[in-house]
Amino acid sequence: MVAASTPRLGLILGDQLSFDLSSIQALDPQRDILLLAEVQDEASYVPHHPQKIIMVFSAMRHFAKALREHGWQVIYVELDASGNTHSLTGEVQRWQAELGASEVHFTECGEWRLEQALRSCPVAQVWHPDRRFLCSRQAFARWAAGREQLRMEQFYRSMRKRCRLLLEDDGSPLGGAWNFDRDNRKSLPRTLRGAFPVRFSQDAITQAVVALVRERFASHYGKVDGFDYPVDHAQAQGLWQHFLDFGLAAFGDYQDAMAEGEPFLFHSRISAALNIGLLDLRQLCSDVETAYRQGRVPLNAAEGYIRQLIGWREYVHGIYWLRMPEYAELNTFGNQRPLPEFYWTGNTGMRCMAQAIGQTLELGYAHHIQRLMITGNFALLAGIAPARICEWYLAVYLDAFEWVELPNTLGMVMHADGGYLGSKPYCAS
């Protein structure tokens, strides 16, 4: 029998910065210890945008500080710390041995590669489901079983019913339709401008991370200066509230619009904060429905936004974990061309491409039409190898983690899965 005083160790990843994370909930702050580690392997397995590394490292440091304020014992390994093994498997083994921890607790990872590596660690392991998603891996597999083809629209309708979102009392959809996408493609009037973006100043923690990234990741493509994304839960909530107040009402009409000098328009920019755990999906859905029922936003805006959250986001997460690792190797069209260098520099005479890529290198952000209809369609039409364009998307966008990036790029953009995720590539729309 293990002595009651023997600690257990909980590993918290850089995209798991939620107080209600399953592994945190299973541990005891009076006895157990949480581990967060900045490691070179995760920061450089693709050349991540410098602002993405800044966001994750700064958010990790802020979360560690908050955990300590909540009474947790936290081991935080900075990138340049003495003894850093620079891999998460190395840090787990090092600290399990150092502490004599009886077992190590993990929450399901966002990336297949990392989960397989951690499961191979020679330590006693306890794994917990990632309940931040509304549809578990197992639930998605049950939904998919026996279907000749998977389609997001059918999955989305099942999720709406299950979550009781935007429904009449009898379970039918508000407005008489499940999907108002036909009302979400309006052209942007010349005189209309997007909501003024909310920005967050850098505190001492973030400034230290910026200096670290500037020194250690100077070879990575993308601009370091100008980082202003949220790095803690309060800032993320501020960004979300700003969107609810100033962006959501027009999001429905103009979510597919593009305009020169308008990188954000009426998009929320919360995907990066949501994907690393600074926002709660259930709260976001509830807030959007409340805004509609209070008459503050039209139905096409509320439905269109909720469809992104519980439709596409949960759908691609389910497909990723259902089909990995073979999914990453699919290449239906046999495309083999290398990725042009201008994807990394923005130096091209094609105006739309130059603007979309230039914005990406500056901000680590582009909305879905810029990604899919411009940089994505070019890659498909040019016959770029799917693995190469997938690597690019994973590297350059702040919100890109493989579970969400790979199905969107390989399936929806490149159609390299032969129509498994969607019926046609975007270039056929």
N, C-alpha and C positions, 0 to 999 in steps of 0.2 A: 504494500500500500504506500502511495506517495504521501509524504508528510504534508500537512496543511500549509506549512510555511513555504513550500517549494513553489517558486513563481511559475506561471505560464507566460509565454511570450506571444504577443500579437503583432503580426506584420501589417502595417498600413501603407498601401501603395499611393503613389502620387495622384491617382485618379479615384481615390477612395476617401476623400476628406469630408466624411459625413459623420456626425456624432451618433447617428442611429445605424451605423454600419453593423452588419450582423456579428462580425467577430468582436467588435467593441462591446456590443450588448451581451455577449457570452462571457466576457471577462470581468474581473473584480478589481476596481481601482485600489483596493486596500492590499491586494496580494500580487497582482499581475503587472506586467510591464509591456508597454507599447513601443514598437520600433518603427522609425521612419528613416530612410536612407537615400541620400542623393548619390547616385552611382554613374560612372562614366558609361557603362554598357547601355543603360536605358536612355541616356542623353544623346547617344551618338550612333545607335544601330542603324538609323537613317539620319541624314544631316538636318535635324529638326531646326525650324526657324528659331533664331535667338530669342524672340519674344515668347515663343512657346515654352522654352526652357525657363525663362524668367518667370512666367506665370506659374508653372508647376512648382519650381523650387521655392518661390516666394510664398505661394499658397501653402505648401508643405510646412514651411517655417512658421507661418502664422497659425496654422492648425495645431502644430506641436505646442506653441505658446498657449493657445486656448485650451488644449487638453490638460496641460499642467495647471492652468487656472481652475479647471474642473476637478482637480484632485488626482489626476493620473500621474504615474511614474512614466516618463518618456525618455527613451534613448533616441537622440537625433544625431545622425551621422552626416556632417556636411561634406561636400565634394572633396575638399582639401584636407579633411581630418586625417590625422595620423592613424595608420592601420586600416584605412578604408580599402576593402578588397575590390571595389568598383564593380561588383555584381550583386544582385539581390540574393542569389543563392549563397554567395560567399558571406554576406552580412548575416543572413539567417543562421548559418552554421557557426559563424564566429560568436555571435551573441548568445545563441543557445548554449554553447559550450562555456562561455564566460560566466553566464548566470546560473548554469546548471538547471535550466528550465526543463520542466517535466514534459512539456509539449509545446508545439507552435501552432497558433491559430491563424487561419487564412480565410479571407472572403474571396469567392470566385473572381478571377481576374477578367480584365477586359480583353486581353489578347491571348490567343491560343498558345503562341510561342512561350510567353512568360509563365502561363499556368503549367505547361508541361515541364518547364525547367524547375519550378518550385516543387512540383509533386515528386521530382526525382531527388530532392534533398534528403540525405540520410538522417532525418530527425523524426520524432513522433509527431504526427500531423493530425489536426482537426480542421476540416473544411466546412465553411458556411455558405449558404446561397446568398447571392447579391439581391436582396429584396428591394433595392432602389428601382429595379425594373418591375413593371406591373405584370409582365408575363415571364415566368421563369423559363429556363431552358427546357425543362421537362414538360411544362404546359404547352410550349410552342411545338415541341415534337409530337405531342398528342394531337394538337390541332392539325398538324401537317400530315399525320399518318393516314395513308390510304387515298390521299388526294392525287389526282392525275397531274395537276398543276397547282402551284401556289400563286395567289394574287393578293396584293396588299389590300385591295378594296374589301374583299371578303373578311380578311383578318381584322381590318379596321372596324367593320360593322360589329363583329363579335366582341371586340374590345369596348366599343361604345356601350353595348348592351351590358357587358360584364361590369363596367365601371359606372354605369348609370349616368352617363354624361350627355347633355343636350337631348334629353328624351322627354316625351309627353308622359303623362301618368300611365298610359296604356302600353308604354314601351316603344312606341313609334317615334321616329326622329322629328325633332322640332323643325318646323318649316316644310314638312312633308317630303324631305329628301335627305339622304345620308351624306351627300357630297355636293358642295356648291362651287366646285372648281371652275365651272363655266363662268362664274361671276368674279373670278379672281385673276383675270387676265387683262385688265383695262390698261390702256396707254396712259402714261404719265402726262398730265397737262404741262405745257411749257412753263407756266408760272408757279407750279407747285413745287415746293422744296421739302425734303425730308425733315423729320424732327431733329432738332439740335442734339448732337450726341452728348451723353453724360460722360464725363471723364473723371478719373481718380488719380490724385497726386501720389507720388512715391514717398512712403515713409522710410525710416532708416533701414528696416529689414529689406525692403524692395531695392533700395539704393545699393545695399551691399551685394545683393544678388545680381543686379545690373552690372556692377563692376566685375564680379566673378565671371559672368557670361561674356562680357566684352573681352576679357583676357583669355578665357579658356576655349571659347567657341568662335573665335574670329574668322575661322575658315568656313563657317556655315553661311549659307545664303540667307539674306533677309536683314532688315534694318533693326538695330538695337535701340536707337533713340526713339523717343516718343511713346514708350510703353505706358499705357493708362488703363489697363484692364483690371477688373476686381480681383483681389487676392484673398479675401476673407468672406465669411458668410454675410456680414452686414453690407459690405460693398456690393456683393452679388444681388442681395435683396434690393438695394438702391437702384441698380441697373434694371432689374425686373420691374420695379414700381414705375420707373421712368417710362418704360415701354408701355405698361398698362395705361398710363396717363396720357402719353403723347404719340404712341406709335400704333397700338393695336387697332384702333378704329379704322385707320387707312390701310392696314396690312392686307386685309382681304382683297381690296380693289387692286392694289399695286405691288403685290408680293413678287410678281414676275417682271416688274419694270426695271429698266436700267437707264441711267442718265449720267452724262459726263460730269465729273466733279461731285457726284453723290454716291459715295461708297456704301452708305448704310440705308438711305431712304427710310422706310418704315419697318425695317427688320429689327429684331430684338437684340441681337448680338449676345444672347445668353448661352449659346450652345457650349462654349468652352467651359463656362462656370458650371453648367449643369453636368457636363461630362466628367468633371473632376470632383463633383460631390458638393459644391457650394450652394446648390439649390435643390429643392425637393420636387420631384415630378408631380406628385399628387397635389401639392399646393398650387403649382402652376396651372394644372387643369382646373382646379376648383376656382382659382382667381379669374380665369378666362370665362368660365361659365357664369360666375357671379357678375362680371362686367356686362355680359350679354343680358342676363335676366334683369339687371338694374337699368337697362336701356342705354348704357354708355358706349356700346359698340354694336355694329350690325351683325347679323347671324353669319354672313359669309366670312367675316373676319374671325369670329369665335370658332366656327367649324373648321376653317382652314388652318388655324393655328393648332387646335386640338388634334387635327389629323396629322400634323407634323410630329406631335409629341407621342400619341398612343398608336398612331398608324405607322408611318414610315420608320420612326426611331425604334420602336419595339419590333417591327417586322424585320428590319435588317439585322438587329441583334439576334433574333431567333434564327434567321437563315445562317448567319455566321457560325453560331455554335452547333447548328444542325449539320452543317456540311464541311466544317474544317476537319483536317487540314487540306483535303484534296481540292476544296473550292478555290484556294489561292493559285492553283496550277492550271485552272481552266483557260482555254484559249480557242474558242470555237472557230474563229476566222483564221487562226494560224498567223496572226500578225507578229512580225519579228523586227520591225524597224526600231532603232534606238531613239530615245527621247532627244529632240533637238536641244542644243545648249541654251537657246533663248528662253526655254521654260525656267531656267535658273537665273537668267539675267534680265529678262524683259526686253532685250535688244532685238526687236523685229519691226519691220515696216508694216506689218498687219496691225492696224490701229486698235481694233477691239481686243486682239490678243495682247498687245503692248499695254493697254490700259488695265486689263484684268490681271495680268501677271505683275505689272508694276505696283498695282494696289496691293496685291498679295504679298510681295516682297516688303512693302512698306508697313503693312498693318497685320499681316498674318491672317487676313480675313478677306473673303469674297462671298457674296450670297449665292444661293443655289443656282440661279440662272447663269451667273458669270462662270461658275464652276462647270455646270453641266453643258450649257448651250454654247459656250465659247471655248474654254480650254479643253473640255471633255470631247465635244464634237470634233474639234480639230484633230485630237489624238486618234479618234476612231477612223475618221476619213483618211488620215495620213498613214494608217496601218501601224501605229506605234505598238510595241509589245505591251500587253496588259500589265505585266509585272513592273515595267519601268514607269508607266504613268501612275500606277498605284503607289509606288514608292514616293513619287513626287507629291501627290496629294497628302500622303501620310506625313511627309516632312514639312510642308510649307504652311499648313493651316493649324491654328491654335486649337481648334476643336477636334482635330483628327486623331482618333485612336483606332486601331485596326478593326475592331468589331463594327464600327460605324463607317469607316472609310472604305474598307475593302468591298463589301457588297454594293455600296453605292457606285464605286468606280468600276469594278470589274463587271458587275451585273447591269446596273442601270446605264452607265455611260458607254462602256466598251462592248456590252452584250456578249461578253466572252463566256458566259455560262449557258449560252444557247437559248435563252428565254426562261430560265428557271425563276429568276427574281421578278422579271417584268416581261410583258408580251412583245415589246419592241424597244430598240435603243432610242434615245432622245432624238437622234438625227432623223428618225422616221416620223416624228410628231408633226 
